[in-house]
Amino acid sequence: MLVEQQFKSLDEEDKEKLRNICQTALDVQNASNLSGVIHSFSKVMTELWDIATSLNKGTDWVNTHPVSVLFASKIDSLCGGSDDNFHNAYMQITDWLEKNNA
């Protein structure tokens, strides 16, 4: 298990960070406020990057970490989470930008 393997090689401060961010990732699964989830995700990512640095890990490690996946999934869910929603939003934005010379 990824988190368990990581935990063993961390110092006590980073172990506590990992415990906290894992708990936050689980707690946020019941959230309904997108803005609150995004703010929490930002704070968690800062902590996760601290851990990544101490483990000599990089972007791929952070992006695919279970904590990141749980947050991304929740954000996707709160936004309607489908390819159709993404496509519609993408088309609205690109069309608007083209019409407004942005």
NORQUI-V631614 format. One record per pair of residues at least 12 apart in sequence whose C-alpha atoms are under 8 Angstrom apart, sorted by the first residue. I is the first residue (numbers start at 0). J is the second residue. Records with the same first field share a line. If there is no record, write none. Layout:
BEGIN
I: J  J
END
This chain:
BEGIN
2: 65
8: 54
9: 50  53  54
13: 49  50
16: 46  47  50
17: 46  47  50
20: 43  46  47  66
21: 66
23: 39  43
24: 66  69  70
25: 69
27: 70  73
28: 69  70  73
31: 77
32: 77
33: 74  77  78
36: 70  74
37: 74
40: 67  70
44: 61  67
47: 61
48: 61
END
